[in-house]
C-alpha cells in the first residue's frame, strides 16, 4: 500500500470513529445545509474557514467519498469557473451521526 493510500485509509478511519473532523464536518454541514452545490470559495465564505483549510478538507472528503464533484460553473464569489461540490450519501450519514452527538 502506498503512503497516499495509507493516509487516506487512516483519515477515513478517524472520520468514521469521530476522533477528528470538526473542520471536515463544518465543510460537510455547510454544503448539506445550502441545498445547492458549492465551490471551495463559497464553502470558505459560509463556514468562516480559511480557503487553504477548506481545500484540504474538501480533498480529504472527496478521497473518502463524502463529497463529490458535479461539474463546473461560475463561482458566485470570484466569477471564475470552478468545480462545484455536493455531499454524498456517505457524507450525509456523517453529518447525521454528528448531529446525534450534539
C-alpha positions as CSV (number, residue, x, y, z in Angstrom):
1,X,0.0,0.0,0.0
2,X,1.4,3.4,-0.9
3,X,1.8,6.2,1.6
4,X,-1.0,8.1,-0.1
5,X,-3.4,5.1,0.2
6,X,-2.4,4.6,3.8
7,X,-3.0,8.2,4.6
8,X,-6.5,8.1,3.0
9,X,-7.3,4.9,4.9
10,X,-6.2,6.4,8.2
11,X,-8.2,9.6,7.6
12,X,-11.3,7.5,6.7
13,X,-11.0,5.5,9.9
14,X,-10.5,8.7,12.0
15,X,-13.5,10.3,10.4
16,X,-15.7,7.3,11.0
17,X,-14.6,7.0,14.6
18,X,-15.3,10.6,15.3
19,X,-11.7,11.2,16.5
20,X,-11.2,14.1,14.2
21,X,-13.3,16.2,11.9
22,X,-14.5,19.5,13.2
23,X,-13.4,21.3,10.1
24,X,-14.4,18.4,7.9
25,X,-17.8,18.3,9.5
26,X,-18.2,22.0,9.2
27,X,-17.5,21.7,5.4
28,X,-20.0,18.9,5.0
29,X,-22.6,20.7,7.0
30,X,-22.2,24.0,5.0
31,X,-22.6,22.2,1.7
32,X,-25.5,20.0,3.0
33,X,-27.4,22.9,4.6
34,X,-27.0,25.1,1.5
35,X,-29.2,22.7,-0.5
36,X,-27.0,23.7,-3.5
37,X,-23.7,22.6,-4.9
38,X,-20.9,25.0,-3.7
39,X,-17.4,25.9,-4.8
40,X,-14.5,25.8,-2.4
41,X,-14.6,29.7,-2.2
42,X,-18.3,29.6,-1.3
43,X,-17.7,27.0,1.3
44,X,-14.9,29.1,2.8
45,X,-17.1,32.2,3.0
46,X,-20.1,30.3,4.5
47,X,-18.1,28.3,7.0
48,X,-15.7,31.1,8.1
49,X,-12.8,28.7,7.5
50,X,-9.7,29.8,5.6
51,X,-9.7,28.8,1.9
52,X,-6.5,26.7,2.5
53,X,-8.3,24.8,5.2
54,X,-11.3,24.2,3.0
55,X,-9.2,23.0,0.2
56,X,-7.5,20.4,2.4
57,X,-10.8,19.2,4.0
58,X,-12.5,19.0,0.6
59,X,-9.7,17.0,-0.9
60,X,-9.9,14.6,2.1
61,X,-13.7,14.3,1.9
62,X,-13.6,13.7,-1.8
63,X,-11.0,11.0,-1.3
64,X,-13.2,9.1,1.2
65,X,-16.4,9.6,-0.8
66,X,-18.2,12.1,1.4
67,X,-18.1,14.9,-1.1
68,X,-18.2,14.6,-4.9
69,X,-17.6,16.9,-7.8
70,X,-20.6,17.5,-10.0
71,X,-19.1,19.6,-12.8
72,X,-18.1,23.3,-13.0
73,X,-19.9,26.6,-13.0
74,X,-19.2,30.2,-12.4
75,X,-18.4,30.8,-8.8
76,X,-20.6,33.5,-7.1
77,X,-17.6,34.7,-5.2
78,X,-14.9,35.0,-7.8
79,X,-16.8,35.0,-11.1
80,X,-14.4,32.3,-12.3
81,X,-15.3,28.8,-13.5
82,X,-14.9,26.5,-10.5
83,X,-15.6,22.9,-9.5
84,X,-18.9,22.6,-7.6
85,X,-19.3,20.0,-4.9
86,X,-22.2,18.2,-3.3
87,X,-22.5,15.9,-0.2
88,X,-22.8,12.2,-1.0
89,X,-25.0,9.7,0.9
90,X,-21.9,8.7,3.0
91,X,-21.3,12.4,3.8
92,X,-25.0,12.8,4.8
93,X,-24.6,9.9,7.1
94,X,-21.6,11.5,8.8
95,X,-23.5,14.8,9.3
96,X,-26.4,12.8,10.7
97,X,-24.1,11.0,13.2
98,X,-22.6,14.3,14.3
99,X,-26.0,15.8,14.9
100,X,-27.0,12.9,17.1
101,X,-23.9,13.5,19.3
102,X,-24.6,17.2,19.7
